[in-house]
């Protein structure tokens, strides 16, 4: 099948550059919004997913969907430490951290507004269990003292969370003695302190906690560890890999972000498609005699349709590429959002990856296809004789 040379479409795009530019910019805007939404969801999901280690296990009360909804008696935590598969330190003690979590309203430096920040009470072995977390300034807190170590993502975002700063809550003054780096994970959005002291400060029972995080001898030991606990008649617990737990915690908000983003992109996409329709209908109208001449020279209606679709999708591809470049500076941009699983703010970074950019280009091509389809069919159906007689 003989095809109409693309140079013909290229000439038309350059001759009618103003309408082409409008269509390109419209599609670029839609793709930019689309990619911004996807990169936000991807960044949040990856931040949460990377918060857990494959060789760590999280133990919650049976039926609990998050740490906030869980509680465990202290005697259950001791049973967890004796389970098969748990790693031990050089002194033979099980590597586990008995933890409590709650939200604490603190004031942001930039806006002056109060946001909930995650307070995590941990055991003294927490750094050995969460071994990717490193104290980069100061030191770790001492048990029994009102001391805090703060994630670096929030140490500069909130008032008085710098090294040496003090905050007061529950009638007690707490001092920041350390800043820790968690490798960009959600842990950097938390404040750590002594679990017993945190329970005491909020007048909670000292023999009840919310979760136990355990360091396993190896990732393969998880099944044995889980089977040991879930088959123990003294316990009613839920056991998950730490990585799986955090990935599951991200699903609800990630789905919501994508749904809202797709809705906005869809509405904007309709506008972009109509812009492409107007551009292509105007092009068909201005080139009626050219189209009739092409048909008279032997090019079929299918040739004409393919030619106009190619032109429309080329315009859309240009818009998609431009939209991708517009949004690239957003990659790595720090942001925060409210996590329903902890009722606190979680810091994350936008993440624009090659597969997301491919999705943006595909979305642009889809808009170009539907924006050019009806004008292309209209062009192919024009009367050859009638058009040529009117020349």
C-alpha positions in Angstrom: 0.0 0.0 0.0 1.4 3.4 -1.0 1.4 5.8 1.9 1.2 9.6 1.8 4.7 10.9 2.7 5.1 12.2 6.3 6.8 15.3 4.9 3.3 16.4 3.7 2.0 16.3 7.3 5.2 17.9 8.6 4.7 20.8 6.2 1.1 21.2 7.3 2.1 21.3 11.0 4.7 24.0 10.3 2.5 26.1 8.0 -0.3 26.1 10.7 2.2 26.4 13.5 -0.1 28.5 15.8 -2.9 26.0 16.0 -0.3 23.2 16.2 1.3 25.0 19.2 -2.0 25.4 21.0 -2.6 21.6 20.7 0.9 20.7 21.8 0.7 23.0 24.8 -2.7 21.6 25.8 -1.5 18.0 25.7 1.8 19.0 27.4 -0.2 20.4 30.3 -2.3 17.3 30.7 0.7 15.0 30.5 2.5 17.1 33.1 -0.4 16.8 35.6 -0.8 13.1 34.8 2.9 12.5 35.5 2.9 14.7 38.6 0.2 12.5 40.1 1.8 9.3 39.2 5.2 10.4 40.5 3.6 11.5 43.8 1.9 8.1 44.2 5.1 6.3 43.2 7.3 8.4 45.6 4.9 7.8 48.6 4.7 4.1 47.8 8.4 3.6 47.5 9.1 5.6 50.6 6.7 3.4 52.6 7.8 0.1 51.0 11.5 0.8 51.6 10.7 1.5 55.3 10.7 -2.2 56.1 13.4 -4.8 55.9 12.9 -8.3 54.5 14.7 -9.9 57.5 12.5 -8.0 60.0 9.1 -9.2 61.2 6.4 -7.1 62.7 4.0 -8.7 65.3 0.6 -7.1 65.9 -2.5 -8.2 67.7 -4.6 -10.5 65.6 -7.1 -8.6 63.4 -5.2 -5.3 63.7 -4.7 -3.4 60.4 -2.0 -1.1 61.7 0.1 -0.4 64.8 -2.3 2.3 65.9 -5.1 -0.3 66.1 -3.0 -2.9 67.9 -2.1 -3.7 71.5 0.1 -6.4 73.0 0.7 -7.4 76.7 4.3 -7.4 77.8 4.2 -11.2 78.5 3.3 -11.8 74.8 6.3 -9.8 73.7 8.5 -12.1 75.8 7.0 -15.1 74.1 7.8 -13.5 70.7 11.4 -13.1 71.7 11.7 -16.8 72.4 10.2 -17.9 69.0 12.2 -19.9 66.4 14.1 -17.8 63.8 14.8 -14.8 66.0 18.3 -13.4 65.8 20.3 -12.8 69.0 23.1 -10.4 70.0 26.5 -11.4 71.3 25.1 -11.7 74.8 22.3 -14.1 73.6 19.5 -11.6 73.9 16.8 -11.7 71.2 17.0 -8.7 68.8 13.6 -7.2 69.1 12.1 -3.8 69.9 8.9 -3.4 71.8 7.2 -0.3 70.4 4.4 2.2 70.9 3.2 4.8 68.5 1.1 8.0 68.7 0.7 11.3 67.0 2.0 14.5 68.5 0.9 17.9 67.2 3.9 20.1 66.4 4.3 23.5 64.7 5.8 23.7 61.2 8.5 26.3 60.6 7.3 27.3 57.2 3.6 27.7 57.8 3.2 28.0 61.5 0.5 25.4 61.4 0.3 22.4 63.6 0.6 18.9 62.1 0.7 15.5 63.7 4.1 14.0 63.9 4.6 10.3 64.6 6.1 9.6 68.1 7.5 6.1 68.3 8.5 4.7 71.6 11.2 2.0 71.1 13.4 -0.3 73.1 17.2 0.2 73.6 17.8 -2.4 70.9 15.9 -0.5 68.2 19.0 0.5 66.2 20.2 -3.1 66.1 16.7 -4.2 64.8 16.2 -1.3 62.4 19.8 -1.6 61.2 19.5 0.8 58.3 18.9 3.7 60.6 22.0 5.6 61.7 22.4 8.4 64.2 24.2 11.1 62.2 24.3 13.9 64.8 24.4 13.6 68.5 23.7 10.3 70.2 20.9 7.8 70.8 18.6 8.5 73.8 19.3 7.0 77.2 16.6 4.7 78.7 14.5 6.4 81.4 15.4 9.9 80.4 13.1 12.4 78.5 15.3 12.4 75.4 14.4 12.3 71.7 16.1 11.3 68.5 14.5 12.9 65.4 14.4 11.9 61.8 16.4 14.3 59.6 13.4 14.9 57.3 11.5 16.6 60.1 14.4 18.0 62.2 14.4 21.2 60.1 10.7 21.2 59.2 9.3 21.6 62.7 10.1 24.1 65.4 12.5 23.0 68.2 13.4 19.7 66.6 17.0 20.6 65.9 19.8 19.1 67.9 19.6 20.4 71.4 16.1 21.7 71.0 13.4 21.1 73.6 9.6 20.4 73.3 7.1 20.0 76.1 4.1 17.6 76.2 2.2 15.8 78.9 3.7 18.2 81.5 7.3 17.1 80.7 10.2 18.7 78.8 12.0 16.5 76.3 15.4 17.3 74.8 16.5 16.4 71.2 19.8 14.5 71.7 20.2 13.0 68.2 19.3 13.2 64.6 19.0 10.0 62.5 19.1 9.1 58.9 16.8 6.4 57.6 17.7 6.5 54.0 14.7 8.5 52.8 12.2 6.1 54.3 9.1 7.0 56.3 11.0 6.5 59.5 12.6 9.9 58.9 9.2 11.4 59.6 9.2 10.1 63.2 10.5 11.0 66.6 12.0 8.2 68.7 12.1 8.0 72.5 12.0 5.4 75.3 8.8 3.3 75.0 8.3 2.9 78.7 8.7 6.7 79.3 6.3 7.5 76.5 3.6 5.2 77.9 4.2 6.8 81.3 3.9 10.3 79.9 0.5 9.6 78.4 -0.6 7.6 81.4 -0.8 4.4 79.5 -0.3 1.0 81.1 3.4 0.2 81.3 2.8 -3.5 80.6 0.9 -2.9 77.3 2.6 -2.1 73.9 1.4 -1.9 70.3 3.9 -3.9 68.3 7.0 -5.9 68.4 9.6 -5.7 65.6 12.0 -8.6 65.4 15.3 -9.1 63.6 15.3 -12.6 62.0 18.3 -14.8 61.6 17.6 -14.6 57.8 14.8 -13.6 55.5 14.1 -17.3 55.0 13.4 -17.7 58.8 10.2 -15.7 58.5 7.9 -18.7 57.8 9.2 -20.7 60.7 8.9 -17.6 63.0 5.3 -16.9 61.8 4.2 -20.6 62.2 5.7 -20.7 65.7 3.7 -17.7 66.9 0.4 -18.3 65.1 0.2 -21.9 66.3 0.9 -20.9 69.9 -2.4 -21.1 71.9 -1.3 -18.4 74.3 -1.2 -15.8 71.6 -3.6 -14.1 69.3 -1.2 -12.3 66.9 -0.8 -11.2 63.3 2.7 -11.6 61.9 4.0 -9.9 58.7 7.3 -9.1 57.1 8.1 -5.5 57.9 8.4 -4.7 54.2 5.0 -6.2 53.5 3.4 -4.3 56.3 4.6 -0.9 55.1 3.8 -1.6 51.5 0.2 -2.5 52.5 0.0 0.7 54.6 0.7 2.7 51.4 -2.0 1.1 49.2 -5.0 3.1 50.4 -3.4 6.6 50.0 -1.6 5.6 46.8 -4.9 4.4 45.3 -6.7 7.7 46.4 -3.9 9.8 44.9 -4.0 7.9 41.6 -7.8 8.1 41.4 -7.9 11.8 42.0 -5.1 12.3 39.6 -6.7 10.2 36.9 -9.9 12.1 37.3 -8.2 15.5 36.9 -6.1 14.2 34.0 -9.2 12.8 32.3 -11.1 16.0 32.6 -8.1 18.0 31.3 -7.6 15.3 28.6 -11.1 15.9 27.2 -10.2 19.5 26.8 -7.0 18.6 25.1 -8.8 16.2 22.8 -11.2 18.9 21.7 -8.3 21.2 21.1 -6.8 18.5 18.9 -10.2 18.1 17.2 -10.4 21.8 16.4 -6.8 21.8 15.1 -7.4 18.8 12.8 -10.8 19.9 11.6 -9.3 23.3 10.7 -6.5 21.5 8.9 -8.9 19.4 6.9 -11.0 22.4 6.0 -7.9 24.3 4.8 -6.6 21.4 2.9 -9.8 20.2 1.2 -8.4 20.7 -2.3 -5.1 19.0 -1.4 -7.0 16.0 0.0 -9.1 15.8 -3.2 -6.0 15.9 -5.3 -4.4 13.1 -3.3 -7.5 11.0 -3.8 -7.5 11.8 -7.5 -3.9 10.7 -7.7 -4.8 7.3 -6.4 -4.4 7.5 -2.7 -7.2 5.7 -0.9 -9.5 6.8 1.9 -7.5 4.6 4.2 -4.3 6.4 3.2 -5.9 9.8 4.0 -7.1 8.5 7.4 -3.7 7.1 8.3 -2.0 10.3 7.2 -4.2 12.5 9.4 -4.0 10.2 12.3 -0.2 10.2 12.0 -0.2 14.0 12.0 -2.5 14.2 15.0 -0.5 11.6 17.0 2.7 13.4 16.1 1.4 16.6 17.5 0.3 14.7 20.6 3.8 13.0 20.9 5.4 16.4 20.8 3.1 17.5 23.6 3.9 14.4 25.6 7.6 15.0 25.3 7.2 18.6 26.3 5.0 17.7 29.3 7.6 15.1 30.4 10.4 17.7 30.3 8.2 20.2 32.2 7.7 17.8 35.0 11.3 16.5 35.2 12.4 19.1 37.8 9.8 17.7 40.2 11.8 14.5 40.5 13.2 14.3 44.1 11.1 17.2 45.2 10.3 16.8 48.9 6.7 16.8 50.1 4.6 15.4 52.8 1.1 13.9 53.2 -1.2 12.7 55.9 -1.0 8.9 56.5 -4.3 7.4 57.7 -2.4 4.4 59.2 -0.5 6.5 61.7 -2.7 9.7 61.7 0.5 11.7 61.1 2.5 13.4 58.4 4.9 11.3 56.2 7.6 13.0 54.3 8.5 11.6 50.8 9.9 12.7 47.5 8.3 12.7 44.0 9.7 9.9 41.9 9.7 10.2 38.1 10.9 7.0 36.6 11.3 6.0 32.9 8.3 3.7 33.0 6.1 6.6 34.2 7.4 8.8 31.4 6.5 6.0 28.9 3.0 6.0 30.4 2.7 9.7 29.9 3.7 9.4 26.3 1.2 6.6 25.7 -1.5 8.8 27.3 -0.5 11.6 24.9 -0.7 9.3 21.9 -4.2 8.1 23.0 -5.4 11.7 23.2 -3.8 12.3 19.8 -5.6 9.3 18.3 -9.0 10.3 19.5 -8.4 14.0 18.6 -7.5 13.0 15.0 -9.8 10.1 14.3 -13.0 11.9 13.4 -11.3 14.7 11.4 -9.4 12.0 9.5 -12.6 10.1 8.7 -14.2 13.3 7.7 -11.3 14.1 5.3 -11.5 10.6 3.7 -15.2 11.0 3.1 -15.0 14.3 1.2 -16.3 14.2 -2.4 -13.4 14.2 -4.8 -15.4 15.5 -7.8 -17.3 18.2 -5.9 -14.1 19.5 -4.2 -12.2 19.6 -7.5 -15.0 21.4 -9.3 -15.0 24.1 -6.6 -11.3 24.8 -7.0 
